[in-house]
């Protein structure tokens, strides 16, 4: 027997088999959504070819396995059929509407609408693996800013994008930046204890910013306002400079101009009103609420730094009041009417700690006034968003030392002190590698600090400052051929000594100073000025054919040269040698020689004995004093204005001047002249001789007065030992 209940056929079938008497019957239930109907049982097996027709089956017949009557099953199927037909009609309507607007050939094409391909991926124009900008791309946009400057030049910074890729960006969509090259930037970020490097790669190919790989600019102007100083860009540049420059990292720290200034009519505000501040100890109020743009900027920049034009001290590098924004007050329209600070202060004035009011009080009791040096506002002013000291680079290398028992720190320093294993720290190291096998075909410069000012800065300015209590403030480890220091005032030569040939010289160091003050010192010599060069040099006294490097053959000299080389990288004995000292001179080894312009005249030998190599002169009537072995002064030699050289005993000393050798005089020997009444007796020593002008000998007569006399210990006698007469 076969029972057929006919309706539409749908896909997705389920099969169930059940036993009816002795016949095997197969049921198929067709399903879609919640609909289930259209049952067709049929016999199979031995009676499969027989057909039994039933004219009518009652609707109350229960369909096995459903617990529903046949009438309810047929009714549910009819309802689902109606719903599906309605949905199908709606979908068909949408489909045909879309086909009328789009051609199927356009779907999924590079110049057509996006579509799903067979794999379900979205096709062109949004690629699934890369994103490409056809010309250039920018991210964000900065508004133009009007700076508070005076003069004939423009005070507008044109609008510009903060990030630009793949093209020279155009400021304000109008002005092309010719110096903005295509760039490539790769950034990475990750979690704690992960390391993701940052790579910036470029091939410098032109002048300005096109000649650098990475540029970092700190200033108030836009990037175009400070093109990297990298040349050369034209034929004239090639003719006047020495290289095509390229820079891996270019850092520029420029001046600070305020983002905006609240003051009087000197500044044209966006609302065309004045905004003169009235200062208080807690901040300031304004003559008119700040414009919307200024108000929005302040709200978006917490803790902004502020500088006033009110002088608060009579001395100091920075004398105007400064503050940091801590809050603000606004009206119902959201415009700022007052700003708050935790105090107005003067830099480096710690004594002024409270209740300072710009324009009213000062830190040192001086009279309040408005600054006219660093700003030209006639009304009180607050400049927002400034800095007063710029660091182009600030490198910190930190070593906490061994801390094996330290606990981890806070979020700012979570692992910096716990079981620290860092033992050494190099602040900055520049490794300059020269593998030039052709020798001296390229030159290398380490660090160049070039001050380019046109006037003198303050006296505490410097090009390099070595500070702190380190073991070595400056360490120079040059090779034997490296000149350690090259400068006009001081230069230090290489460590290698003079050649082995006798007479070879090598400069150790040189102190140089012009004989002219001011800028004249840098003019060409000798027409305008001369170089006075205090030089230390070594001289080899003997040929060292066996290269024994005997230090005894080296004389170290210190003396003055005049003029000579102008090249600070070429230390040599090429000037006119003046006076000098010789240590270990060739004529007196291990001694010292004192030399003048034409030669050496005095030396001390290795035993400490003085050697007069040339004549010696004692001038101005000065004496040479003589001390005995007990360091007691016994006498001196001096030249008197009487035309005589005097050998005198020390005052109060009764000793004699003794000549231990035979005394020979090629001139007259003149004894002191006295009358008999003036001949001394006290203090005379036996054998003393004098000339008595009114004495005569016992063998003579009164007519023969004037004879030499001698002291015999008790009386003055004549030549035959008789007491003289007078």
C-alpha positions in Angstrom: 0.0 0.0 0.0 1.3 3.6 -0.8 0.0 6.7 0.8 1.0 10.0 -1.0 0.4 13.5 0.4 1.7 15.8 -2.3 3.1 19.3 -1.8 6.2 21.3 -2.8 9.5 19.7 -2.5 12.4 21.3 -0.5 16.0 20.2 -0.1 17.5 19.1 3.2 15.8 15.8 4.1 15.7 13.5 7.0 14.9 9.8 6.8 13.0 7.7 9.4 12.1 4.1 9.1 9.3 2.4 11.2 7.5 -1.0 11.1 3.8 -1.2 10.1 2.5 -4.7 10.5 4.8 -6.8 8.4 5.7 -4.1 6.0 8.7 -1.9 6.0 7.7 1.7 5.4 10.0 4.6 4.7 9.0 8.2 5.7 10.6 11.4 4.4 10.1 14.6 6.3 11.1 17.8 4.4 12.1 20.7 6.7 12.7 24.5 6.2 12.9 26.7 9.3 10.2 25.6 11.6 8.0 24.1 8.9 7.6 20.3 8.7 5.1 18.6 6.2 4.6 16.6 3.1 4.8 13.0 4.2 5.0 10.2 1.7 5.0 6.6 3.2 5.4 3.8 0.8 5.8 0.1 1.0 8.9 -1.7 -0.1 10.0 -5.3 -0.2 7.9 -8.1 -1.7 4.8 -5.9 -2.3 6.6 -2.9 -3.6 4.9 -3.1 -7.0 1.3 -3.1 -5.5 -0.6 0.1 -5.1 -3.5 0.6 -2.8 -5.6 3.7 -3.2 -7.6 5.2 -0.4 -10.2 7.7 -1.4 -10.1 9.7 1.7 -8.3 9.8 5.1 -10.0 11.4 8.1 -8.3 14.6 9.4 -8.6 13.3 12.9 -6.1 10.5 12.1 -3.1 10.8 14.4 0.2 10.9 12.6 2.5 8.5 14.3 5.5 10.0 16.1 4.1 13.6 16.1 1.2 13.3 18.6 -0.7 15.6 16.1 -3.6 15.0 13.9 -3.2 14.9 10.1 -5.3 18.1 9.8 -3.0 20.1 12.2 0.1 18.9 10.3 -1.3 20.0 7.0 -2.4 23.4 8.4 1.1 24.2 9.8 2.7 23.4 6.5 0.3 25.7 4.6 1.1 28.6 7.0 4.9 28.1 6.6 4.5 28.0 2.8 2.7 31.4 2.9 5.5 33.0 5.0 8.3 31.6 2.9 6.6 32.8 -0.3 6.3 36.4 1.2 9.9 36.5 2.2 11.1 35.1 -1.1 9.1 37.8 -2.9 10.7 40.5 -0.9 14.2 39.2 -1.4 13.6 38.9 -5.1 12.4 42.5 -5.3 15.6 43.7 -3.5 17.8 41.6 -5.8 16.2 42.9 -9.0 16.4 46.4 -7.7 20.1 46.1 -7.1 20.6 44.5 -10.6 19.0 47.5 -12.1 21.5 49.8 -10.4 24.7 47.8 -10.7 26.1 45.7 -13.5 27.2 42.3 -12.3 30.4 42.8 -14.3 31.4 45.7 -12.0 31.2 43.8 -8.8 34.6 43.0 -7.2 36.5 45.0 -9.8 39.3 47.5 -8.9 37.1 50.4 -10.2 33.8 49.0 -9.0 31.9 48.2 -5.8 33.4 45.8 -3.3 32.0 42.3 -3.2 32.7 39.0 -1.6 34.7 36.5 -3.6 34.2 32.8 -3.6 36.2 32.4 -0.4 34.2 35.1 1.4 37.1 37.7 1.4 36.4 41.3 0.6 37.9 42.3 -2.8 39.4 45.5 -4.2 39.6 48.5 -3.6 40.3 47.7 0.1 43.1 45.1 -0.1 43.2 42.4 2.5 47.0 42.5 3.0 48.2 46.0 2.2 47.0 49.6 2.3 48.2 52.0 -0.4 47.9 55.7 -0.8 47.8 56.7 -4.4 49.8 59.9 -3.9 50.3 61.0 -0.3 48.6 60.7 3.0 48.3 62.9 6.1 47.1 62.2 9.6 45.3 65.0 11.4 45.5 68.7 10.8 46.8 71.6 12.9 45.1 75.0 12.8 47.1 78.0 11.6 48.5 80.1 14.5 49.0 83.8 14.6 52.1 84.7 16.6 52.5 87.8 18.6 55.4 89.3 16.7 56.1 92.7 15.3 57.8 93.8 12.0 57.1 93.6 8.3 57.2 89.8 8.0 54.3 87.4 8.2 53.3 86.4 11.7 51.1 83.5 10.6 52.2 79.9 10.9 50.2 78.1 8.2 48.1 75.1 9.0 49.9 71.8 8.5 49.4 68.1 9.2 51.2 66.6 12.2 52.0 63.4 10.2 52.7 63.1 6.5 53.7 60.1 4.4 55.0 59.5 0.9 54.9 63.0 -0.4 56.0 66.5 0.3 53.1 67.8 2.4 51.5 71.1 1.6 51.0 73.6 4.4 47.5 75.0 4.3 47.0 73.0 1.1 48.9 75.7 -0.7 52.6 76.0 0.2 54.7 73.0 -0.8 57.4 71.9 1.5 60.3 71.2 -0.9 62.4 69.8 1.9 60.1 67.1 3.2 61.3 63.8 1.7 59.4 60.5 1.5 59.9 58.7 4.8 59.5 55.2 6.2 58.6 54.6 9.8 58.3 51.4 11.7 56.9 51.4 15.2 56.4 48.6 17.7 55.0 48.2 21.1 54.5 45.2 23.5 54.0 44.2 27.1 56.4 44.5 30.1 59.6 42.6 29.8 59.2 42.4 26.0 61.5 44.2 23.6 60.4 45.6 20.3 62.9 47.8 18.5 62.2 50.9 16.5 63.6 51.1 13.0 63.8 54.3 10.9 65.4 53.7 7.6 66.1 56.2 4.8 68.7 56.9 2.1 69.7 60.6 2.3 69.8 61.9 -1.2 69.6 65.7 -1.2 70.0 68.9 0.8 68.1 70.0 3.9 65.7 67.4 5.4 66.3 65.2 2.3 69.8 64.7 3.6 68.9 63.2 7.0 67.4 59.9 8.2 65.8 61.1 11.4 65.0 64.7 12.3 63.9 65.8 15.8 62.8 69.4 16.1 61.9 71.3 19.3 60.7 74.8 18.7 57.6 76.9 18.2 57.8 77.1 14.4 56.6 74.4 12.0 59.0 72.0 10.6 59.6 73.9 7.4 60.8 76.8 9.5 63.9 75.0 10.5 65.3 73.0 7.6 68.3 70.8 8.6 71.6 72.5 7.8 72.7 69.7 5.4 74.3 70.7 2.1 75.1 71.0 -0.7 72.1 72.0 -2.9 73.5 73.8 -5.9 76.7 74.4 -8.0 77.7 77.4 -5.9 77.5 75.3 -2.8 79.8 72.7 -4.3 82.3 75.4 -5.1 82.4 76.8 -1.6 82.2 73.7 0.6 84.0 70.4 0.8 81.4 67.6 0.9 78.0 66.3 0.2 76.7 66.0 3.8 74.4 63.3 5.1 73.1 63.0 8.7 71.8 59.9 10.4 70.2 61.8 13.3 69.6 65.5 13.2 68.4 67.2 16.5 67.4 70.8 16.6 66.5 72.7 19.8 65.2 76.1 18.8 63.6 79.1 20.5 60.3 79.2 22.4 57.5 81.4 21.4 54.3 81.4 23.4 51.3 79.6 21.8 49.3 82.8 22.6 49.6 85.8 24.9 46.9 87.4 27.0 47.5 91.1 27.1 46.3 94.4 25.6 45.9 95.7 22.1 49.5 94.7 21.2 48.0 91.2 20.4 45.1 90.8 18.1 43.0 88.0 19.7 40.6 85.8 17.8 37.7 87.7 19.3 39.3 91.1 18.6 39.1 92.0 22.4 41.9 92.7 24.9 42.6 90.2 27.6 44.8 92.1 30.1 45.4 89.9 33.2 44.9 91.2 36.8 47.3 89.2 38.9 46.5 87.7 42.3 48.5 85.4 44.5 46.5 82.4 43.3 46.5 83.3 39.6 44.9 86.0 37.4 41.6 87.2 36.0 41.1 88.8 32.6 39.6 92.0 31.3 37.5 89.9 28.9 36.9 86.1 28.9 39.5 84.4 26.8 38.4 83.5 23.2 37.0 80.1 22.5 40.2 78.7 20.8 42.4 79.9 23.6 39.9 78.5 26.2 39.8 75.2 24.5 43.5 75.0 24.3 44.0 75.7 28.0 41.4 73.1 28.9 43.2 70.5 26.8 46.7 71.3 28.2 46.9 70.6 31.9 49.8 72.1 33.9 50.9 74.4 31.1 53.8 76.7 31.9 53.3 80.4 32.0 55.6 83.4 31.8 54.7 86.9 32.7 56.3 90.2 31.7 56.2 91.5 35.3 59.7 92.0 36.8 59.9 90.5 40.3 63.7 90.9 41.0 66.5 93.4 40.2 69.1 90.7 39.6 69.2 87.2 38.2 69.3 85.6 34.8 65.4 85.5 34.6 63.7 88.3 36.5 60.1 88.0 35.4 57.4 86.0 37.3 56.6 82.5 36.1 54.0 80.0 37.1 52.4 76.6 36.3 48.6 76.3 35.5 46.7 74.3 38.1 43.1 75.1 37.1 40.8 77.6 35.6 37.4 79.2 35.9 34.9 79.6 33.1 31.6 81.3 32.4 28.3 79.7 31.2 29.6 79.8 27.6 32.7 77.8 28.5 35.0 80.8 28.1 37.8 81.0 30.6 37.6 84.0 32.9 40.4 83.2 35.4 43.3 80.9 35.8 44.8 79.3 38.9 48.4 78.6 39.9 50.0 77.3 43.0 52.1 80.4 43.2 54.0 83.0 41.1 57.8 82.7 41.6 61.1 84.1 40.3 63.6 81.6 39.1 66.4 80.8 41.5 64.8 82.9 44.3 63.9 80.4 47.0 63.5 83.0 49.7 60.3 84.3 48.0 58.0 81.4 49.0 54.5 82.8 49.4 51.9 85.4 48.4 53.8 86.9 45.5 51.6 89.0 43.2 53.2 90.1 39.9 53.0 93.8 39.4 52.4 94.4 43.1 55.2 92.7 45.0 58.8 91.6 44.2 61.0 89.0 45.6 63.8 91.4 46.7 61.8 94.5 47.5 62.7 96.3 44.3 60.1 98.4 42.5 57.7 96.4 40.3 58.0 97.1 36.6 57.2 95.6 33.2 60.0 93.9 31.3 61.1 95.6 28.0 64.1 93.4 27.2 62.4 90.0 26.4 59.0 91.4 25.4 57.6 94.6 24.2 54.1 94.6 25.7 53.1 97.8 27.4 50.3 96.0 29.4 50.6 93.1 31.8 50.8 89.9 29.9 50.8 86.1 30.4 52.5 84.0 27.8 51.2 80.4 27.6 53.2 77.4 26.6 56.9 78.5 26.8 60.2 77.1 27.9 63.3 79.1 28.9 66.0 76.5 28.6 66.4 74.0 25.7 68.3 70.7 25.8 69.1 69.3 22.3 70.1 66.0 24.0 69.8 64.9 27.6 71.3 61.5 28.2 71.1 59.9 31.6 73.1 56.8 32.5 72.0 55.5 35.9 73.8 53.0 38.2 72.2 52.3 41.5 75.0 49.9 42.6 74.5 46.4 44.1 71.3 46.0 46.0 70.7 42.2 46.5 68.2 42.6 49.3 66.2 45.5 47.8 62.5 45.1 47.3 61.0 45.9 43.8 60.1 49.6 43.4 56.9 51.3 42.4 55.3 51.5 39.0 57.8 54.2 38.0 60.8 52.0 38.8 59.5 48.4 39.2 62.8 46.5 38.8 65.5 49.1 38.9 66.8 48.3 42.3 66.0 44.6 42.9 69.0 42.3 42.2 70.5 44.9 39.9 73.2 43.3 37.6 74.4 46.4 35.8 78.0 47.1 36.7 79.2 49.7 34.2 77.7 52.6 32.3 78.9 54.5 29.2 77.1 57.8 28.9 77.9 58.1 25.2 80.5 56.2 23.2 81.5 57.0 19.6 83.4 54.2 17.9 85.1 55.6 14.8 86.3 52.8 12.5 88.8 53.5 9.9 89.8 50.6 7.7 91.3 52.7 4.9 94.2 50.6 3.6 95.3 53.3 1.3 96.4 55.4 4.3 95.2 59.0 4.8 92.7 59.3 2.0 89.7 60.1 4.3 89.4 62.0 7.5 87.3 61.3 10.6 85.9 63.8 13.1 84.5 62.6 16.4 82.5 65.4 18.1 82.5 68.9 16.9 81.0 71.7 19.1 80.9 74.9 17.0 79.5 78.0 18.6 78.2 80.2 15.8 77.2 83.3 17.7 78.1 86.8 16.5 78.6 88.3 19.9 79.9 87.1 23.2 77.4 85.2 25.4 77.5 85.4 29.2 80.7 84.6 31.0 79.4 81.3 32.3 78.7 79.9 28.8 80.8 77.0 27.6 81.1 74.5 24.8 81.8 71.6 27.0 81.4 71.2 30.8 82.8 68.3 32.7 81.2 68.3 36.2 80.9 65.9 39.1 83.3 64.1 41.4 84.4 61.3 39.1 87.9 59.7 39.4 88.9 61.2 36.0 87.3 64.3 34.6 88.9 63.8 31.1 90.6 60.8 29.8 92.3 60.8 26.4 93.7 57.5 25.1 95.4 58.4 21.8 97.7 56.3 19.8 101.4 57.0 19.5 100.7 59.1 16.4 97.6 60.9 17.7 97.8 64.5 18.6 95.8 64.6 21.8 94.7 68.3 21.9 94.8 70.8 19.1 93.9 74.4 19.9 95.5 77.8 19.6 96.0 78.5 23.4 97.1 74.9 24.2 98.1 71.9 22.1 99.3 68.5 23.2 101.4 66.4 20.9 101.4 62.7 20.3 103.0 60.1 22.6 105.7 59.0 20.1 109.1 60.5 20.8 111.7 62.2 18.5 113.4 60.3 15.7 116.6 58.3 16.3 118.8 60.8 14.5 121.0 63.1 16.6 119.3 66.6 16.9 115.8 65.3 16.2 113.2 67.2 18.1 109.5 66.5 19.1 107.1 68.9 20.7 105.4 67.6 23.9 103.0 70.5 24.5 102.6 74.2 23.5 100.9 77.2 25.2 100.2 79.9 22.6 99.1 83.5 23.0 99.1 86.5 20.8 100.9 89.7 21.7 97.8 91.5 20.5 94.5 91.8 22.4 91.0 91.4 20.8 90.2 90.4 17.3 93.6 91.6 16.0 95.1 88.4 17.6 93.5 86.3 14.8 94.9 88.3 12.0 97.8 87.1 9.9 101.2 87.4 11.5 103.7 88.9 11.7 102.3 92.1 10.1 99.6 92.7 12.8 100.5 90.4 15.7 102.9 87.7 16.8 102.4 84.3 18.5 104.2 83.9 21.8 104.6 80.1 22.1 105.7 78.6 25.4 106.8 75.2 24.2 108.0 71.9 25.9 110.0 69.7 23.6 112.4 66.8 23.6 115.8 66.7 21.7 117.8 63.5 21.0 121.5 64.3 21.8 123.1 61.2 20.2 122.4 59.0 17.2 120.6 55.9 18.4 121.5 53.6 15.6 120.6 50.5 17.6 117.3 51.9 18.7 118.1 51.3 22.4 115.8 54.2 23.4 118.3 55.4 26.1 116.5 58.1 28.0 119.9 59.6 29.1 120.3 60.8 25.5 117.1 62.9 25.6 117.1 66.6 26.7 113.7 68.0 27.7 113.5 71.7 27.2 111.0 74.4 28.0 111.2 77.8 26.4 109.6 80.4 24.2 109.2 80.5 20.4 107.9 83.5 18.5 105.6 82.9 15.5 106.1 79.7 13.4 103.2 77.5 12.3 99.6 78.7 12.3 98.1 75.2 11.9 97.2 74.0 15.3 97.4 70.4 14.1 101.1 70.8 13.3 103.3 71.1 16.4 106.9 71.7 15.5 110.0 73.8 16.5 109.6 76.2 13.6 109.5 79.5 15.4 112.3 81.8 16.5 113.7 80.2 19.7 114.0 82.6 22.6 115.1 81.9 26.2 114.7 78.4 27.6 115.5 75.8 30.2 117.2 72.5 29.5 116.6 69.4 31.7 119.3 66.8 31.3 121.5 69.0 29.1 124.1 67.2 26.9 127.0 69.0 28.7 125.7 68.3 32.2 123.8 65.0 32.2 121.1 64.9 34.9 121.5 68.6 35.5 119.7 71.8 34.5 120.9 74.6 32.2 119.6 78.1 32.0 119.8 79.5 28.5 119.3 82.8 26.9 118.7 83.8 23.3 122.3 83.0 22.1 123.3 80.2 24.4 123.3 78.7 27.9 125.3 80.5 30.6 124.5 78.8 33.9 124.0 75.1 34.9 123.6 72.9 37.9 125.4 69.5 37.4 124.2 66.2 38.6 125.8 66.8 42.0 124.0 70.1 42.5 127.1 72.2 41.9 126.5 75.4 40.1 128.4 75.8 36.8 128.9 79.3 35.2 129.2 78.3 31.5 129.5 82.0 30.5 130.5 85.2 32.3 128.5 86.1 35.3 127.6 89.7 36.4 126.4 90.9 39.8 124.7 94.2 39.1 123.4 97.3 41.0 126.0 96.9 43.8 124.6 93.7 45.0 126.8 91.2 46.9 127.6 87.5 46.8 127.4 86.3 50.4 129.4 83.4 51.8 128.4 81.0 54.6 130.6 78.6 56.4 129.8 74.9 56.9 127.6 75.7 59.9 125.6 78.0 57.6 127.0 81.0 59.4 127.5 84.0 57.1 131.1 85.2 57.1 131.4 87.8 54.4 130.5 89.0 51.0 131.9 90.5 47.8 130.4 93.6 46.3 131.1 96.4 44.0 131.1 99.9 45.4 130.5 103.2 43.7 134.0 104.1 44.6 135.2 102.0 41.7 136.5 99.2 43.9 135.3 95.6 44.5 135.0 95.0 48.2 135.5 91.8 50.1 133.8 92.4 53.5 133.4 90.4 56.6 130.0 90.2 58.1 129.2 93.0 60.5 130.2 92.2 64.0 132.4 89.3 62.9 136.1 89.4 63.8 137.2 86.9 61.2 139.5 87.5 58.3 139.3 87.0 54.6 141.8 84.2 54.2 143.6 83.4 50.9 144.8 79.8 51.3 146.8 79.9 48.1 149.6 82.2 47.1 148.2 85.6 46.4 149.4 87.4 43.3 148.1 90.7 42.2 148.9 92.1 38.8 147.9 95.5 40.2 148.7 97.5 43.3 147.8 96.1 46.7 146.5 99.0 48.7 146.3 98.9 52.6 144.0 101.2 54.5 145.4 104.7 55.2 145.3 106.1 58.8 147.2 108.6 61.0 148.9 107.2 64.0 146.2 108.5 66.3 143.6 106.7 64.1 145.4 103.3 64.0 143.1 100.8 65.8 144.3 98.7 68.6 141.0 97.1 69.7 140.1 94.2 67.4 143.4 94.1 65.5 145.0 90.7 64.8 148.7 90.1 64.9 150.0 90.7 61.4 147.5 93.2 60.4 149.0 95.8 58.1 148.1 99.4 57.5 149.6 102.5 56.0 150.3 105.3 58.6 150.6 108.7 56.9 152.3 110.5 59.8 154.6 107.7 61.1 158.3 107.1 60.4 160.8 104.3 61.2 163.3 104.4 64.0 165.9 104.2 61.2 164.5 107.2 59.5 163.9 110.8 60.3 160.9 113.0 60.7 161.3 114.1 57.1 160.5 110.5 55.9 156.9 110.2 57.3 154.4 107.8 55.7 155.4 104.2 56.1 153.6 100.7 56.2 153.0 99.5 59.8 152.2 96.1 61.3 150.4 95.1 64.5 152.6 92.8 66.5 149.9 92.0 69.1 150.7 94.9 71.4 152.0 97.8 69.2 152.3 99.1 65.7 155.8 98.5 64.3 157.9 99.4 61.3 159.4 97.0 58.8 162.3 96.0 61.2 159.9 95.3 64.0 160.6 98.5 66.0 157.8 100.5 67.4 157.0 103.3 64.9 157.5 106.9 65.7 155.2 109.7 64.7 
